[in-house]
Amino acid sequence: HFWAPWAPQCAQMNDVMAELAKEHREVSFVKLEAEAVPEVSEKYEIISVPTFLFFKNSQKIDRLDGAHAPELTKKVQRHASSGSFPPSANEHLKEDLNLRLKKLTHAAPCMLFMKGTPQEPRCGFSKQMVEILHKHNIQFSSFDIFSDEEVRQGLKTYSNWPTYPQLYVSGELIGGLDIIKELEASEELDTICPKAPKLEERLKVLTNKASVMLFMKGNKQEAKCGFSKQILEILNSTGVEYETFDILEDEEVRQGLKAYSNWPTYPQLYVKGELVGGLDIVKVKTLYPLPSSTDKWDTLNGNFGVVGLLFSPPVSKLS
């Protein structure tokens, strides 16, 4: 399950997964915070959360995009009963348990095996661990050991560490809560664990995610305000490829981008990381395109700058 802590639908689907894990103990359920493992997310083309990938023998066999609990249940039941997991699966899984644990501990640069989730820790020690990691702005993914009894018991032997939570960095065990507290006190924790990107760095990555990037209320399929709908219609009429980001799904981005761009409203259109403007600016540039190919908006090989490329104005407008 590729998820994000800021998306409430992911938390709901985590609960669904926990129930499915109880029903299908022969199936392994894993959660990865999508933004914490960008290389993995890019490899599997994760463009939204929640997204579910299904694997057999290390090969991807199915996929589900979106928070669709009934469909997720159907897919799990189908793959669990269709021969994806043969009668000897339990023996096979036991033989491969160490390999599986190795993959789990390497699933992210910093992996926390805990009771519950960072949003809902289910023991005091796990809660304290999460608070320390957040306090130091450490980027991590987590695995709920309550969701998989085999992992819960097997990891104790694998790591030679009998209790939880357990923190791993680059697949190596750092320790439990007491060790992390010692590292925090000695100021070594910040040098061991990877830092989460600061908001400004995250916004820079997001605005450069595609050559043409639209921050709006809603998405390509469904605009959730009139201004966003109008700018979608303009972009769609040009045939230019673009990506969107729904600011309603991330309050941090919604508020932070206003200061980052010094632009107080939405939608906001970016070209190669540079702000073009909102709906009014885009409308103006439709009528009065930039005449110089050396202008800062000239990024997409058009003769008249990006606006000229986007809206293909009549020649008379340029005279």
N, C-alpha and C positions, 0 to 999 in steps of 0.2 A: 504494500500500500504506500504510494507516494502521496504525502500529505503535507499540510502546513499548519502551524499552530494558530495562525490568525484566521483560518477558515472554519467557521462553526460547523459546516457540513462535514468536514473531515473528522471532527470530534464525534459526530453522530455515527459516521461509518466505522470509526475505531470501536465503538460499542458493538456494532453489528459483527465486526470481525471477531471480537472477543467471544461472542455467543457462538459463532460458527466454529471457532477453535475448540470449544467445548464439545461440539457435536462431531467434529471430524478430527480426531486426535492423530490420524495418520497423515494429515496435511499440515505443512509448516506455514505459519502466517508471520510475515515480517513487515514492520513499518519503517519507512525511511522518510525523513524530512527532506522534501524535494530541493529546497534552496540550500540545504546544508551539504548536499552531494551533487553539485552542478555537473560534474563530469558524467556521473551515472544518469542523471536526468536527461542530459543532452544525448547520451548514447541511446536511450530508449525513447527519445522524442517526447518527453513529458512536458506538455505546454500548459496544463491546467491541473488543479487538484480538486477533489481526489482522483487519482488514476490507479487502477489495479492491473498488475501484470501476473500472468499465470505461467509457471515454469514446470517442466518435467525433464529430469536428467540434465539440468542446467540449460535447457533450451526453452525459449519463450513459445508457448502454445496458444495463448489467448490474451485478450486485453479488454478492459472495461473503463471507459472514461465517464466520470461524473458520479454523483451521489445517488446511486440507484440500488437501494438495499434489496428489493426483490430480485433484480437481475443478478446481483452479486451472489445471492443465495443460490439461484438456479445454476450459475456457472460453477460454483464450488461443488454443488451436489452432482452436477453432470460429470465434471472431471474426476471427482472422487469415486464415482461408480461406473465409469466407462472404461476402466482398464488402465487409466493413467497411473493408478496405484494398485499393483497386482497383489494377490493374497500374501506373497512373501515380503510385502513392503516393510513391515515392522522389522524383520531381520535385516533387510537391506539398509534401512535407515539407521539401525544400530551400528552396522558395520561402517557406515559412512558418517557417523555422528561427529567424529573429530573433524572431518573435512567440512561438514556443515557449520560447525562452531567456528572454524577458522574463517569461513566466508562471512559469518555474522559479525565476528569481531573486526573484520576488515571492511564491513559494509559502508562505513564512513570514517573520515580521519579521526573523529572522536566519537566513540560509541559508549552509551550508558545503558547497562542492563539493570533494570530497576523494577520495583513493584508498582504497577500502574503506569501512568504517562506523565510527562512534564506538566500537563494541565491539571491532571487529577492523580497526584501521587497517592499510593495506598499504604504507605507506612511512613513513620516520622523520619527515618534515616534517608529514604529516597527523597522526601520533601526537602530535607536539609541539603542534600547533594545538589538538587536542581537549583535551589536558591543560591548556592555558592557559584555554580557555573554561570547562572544568569548575572550574578553580581559582577563577575569578571568578564562579562560579554564573550563567553566562550561558545563557540559554534559546535553543536553536537546533535547527534541523532540518538534515538533510544529504542529499546526493545523491552516490552512488558513481559516479564518472565511468567506472570500468571496466565498468559495466553498460550503457553507451550510448556507442559510439564517436563517433556524430554530435555528441552534446553535448560530449564530451571535446574534439573538434577545433574545433567551432563556437564554444564559449565563449571560446576563446583569442582569436579575431577579434572577437567581440562585446564582450569586455571590454578588448581590447588589452593582455592580460596573458598571457604565454606559458607560465606554469608553474602547478602546483597544489601545495597547496590554495589556494582563493580564497574569501574571506569577503565576503558581501553583507549589508547592513542596509537594509531598506526598498527593496530592488531596486537599490541603489547599491553598486558595488564599493568595499570598504574596502582590500583588498589581500591579499597573501600572508603567509607566516609572518614574514618580516622586518619588514613593516609592523606586524603585530599585536604583535610583540615591542617595537617602538618605542613603540606606543601604551600598552602595559602599563607600560613604564619611565617614561613621562611621566604615568601615571595617567589618561590620557584614555579608555582602553578601557572603563572602567566607565560612563562618561557616554554612550558611543556605542551600546553593545549592550544589548538588553533583558535584564533579570534573570529567572532562573527563580523561580517562587513558592517561598517558604520552606515548610517542612513544615506549620507551623501554619496558614498561609494555605490550603494545599492541603487540609488536613483540614476547614477551615471550609467550603470550597467543596463538598467531598464530602458532608459531613453535611447540607448544604442543597440537595443536588442534586435531591431530591424531598421532598414534604411529609412522607412517611413513608419513612424510609431504614433499611434493615437491613444491618448489617455482620455477616457470617456466614462459616462455612466451607462453601464451595460456592456454589450459586446457586438461583434459584427452581426450576429443573428438577431439580437434584440436590444435596441437602444432603450434606455430607461429615462430619457428626458428629451424634450423637443429639440434642444440645441445639438445634442449628440446625434439625433436622428438626421438632422439636416446636414451635418458635416459628413456623416456616412454616405448620404445620397450623393453629395458632391464627389467624394473620393471614389465611390463605386462607378460614377459616370465617366471617370477618367481611365479606368482599367489598370491603374497603378497598383502594384502589390503593396500591402501594408499590413501591420499587426496592430492589435488593440490590447489595452489593459483596462480592466474594470476597476475603477477607483472605489466603487461601493464595497468591494470585497477586501480592501486593505486600507484601514483608516490611517495607518502610519504613512503610507505612500500618498494617500489623499491629502493629508495636511502638509506633509513634508515637501511635496512637489510644488506647492504654492510658493514656499520660501525659496526653494532651489531655483525655480524659474522666474521668480518675482512676477508671477501672474496669478491673480486671485481666484480665477474661475475655471470651470471646465465646460467643454472639452479643450484639450491642448494638443496641438499637432507638432511633432518633432521630425526633423529630417537629419539623419546621421548625427543624432544627439543634440542638434541645435533647435531651439524653439522657433517655430514659425509664428504661432499665435493661436487665437481661438477662432470661433466661427466667423466673427465680423472681419477679422484679418484675412481669413481664407476667402471670404466673399469678395473683399476688396481686391485681393491678388488675382482673383478670377477675372475681374474686369480690367485690372491694370497690372499686368505681369512685370516682373523685373526685366529690364532691357539688357542688362549686362551679364555675360557668362562668367564674369569674375566676381559677381556678388557672392556673399557668404552662403546664400541658399543654393548656389550652383553646385550640386553634388551628384546629380543623377544623369549626367551626360546629355542634358537638353540644351538647345541653343539659347533658350531664354531663362536659364536658371531653373530651379526646381519647380517654381510655379508655372513657368512656361511649359515644362514637361507634363505637370499634373493636369493642366487645364487647356492646353493647346489653343490659345486665343487666336482670333482672326488677325491677319497681318496688319489690317488697318489700325488696330489698337496699338501697334508698336510704332507707328509713324508720328 
